[in-house]
């Protein structure tokens, strides 16, 4: 049986889609003592709480077999289920934390690197559960200007209009939960803005590494070392830039304010109407010239799902954590990651 490396740091990275989570993750993966994977197990989405009671052998075997198949199909990696089961069979009681750690250990850890992190979009509501699984673990939620998220998602989504407007309510919930978690999990949770890591990467990374109790002695911004957990070179996934552009050609400054030319006045006004209080708390300046969203109201009220989001926000001050399509359905994997 393979000897499993016991991790000494577990990290969950999340945020809304189109929030720079891939870029942030590859920068963090540049740390020599840390491996950051994006989506590989997506344990908090696909596995957690879906195989209860998890201590029953047939249930955790089912979890592992599903994960093995999905990880192989999507990412081309081999999860050694046989070894994990043999290890679990020696434990008095198996739980989700043991399984998650074993999966990450099998796929990514070695004697030199014993700290892991995984990025999965739209699982910030799972942060409390993740920190229950790993009481000494850490969680990061990445915030981005909702207008930028809206502009990027509008251009990138496969779904017909007005599905892109769901981004407005996802951003609201992400910011709202970040404020809550910052108070509740002071030593285990941190949020940061995409704009800061894009425009001030070195100082922002130092803050993150301090939160993770890691040194900042290595070269923080050596693009030659921008590799993912599988050793592949990082390529940006901006929908506004030529995919053949070199890494150094990506204009981070433009990415911060591109929404001004990509959204109409009504879209900007509606996004700000929903998110204005949260945006102020995170230091985003409102566009006071865009204050009338009457043009977009008929679209909102004629779409059942967007209307429901808006009504729920108005009546309950609640956002959402949802993709337009069900991420558990393999048919939607390309759209949702």
Order of alpha helices (4+ residues) and beta strands (2+ residues): beta-alpha-beta-alpha-alpha-alpha-alpha-beta-alpha-beta-alpha-alpha-beta-alpha-alpha-alpha-alpha-alpha-alpha-alpha-alpha
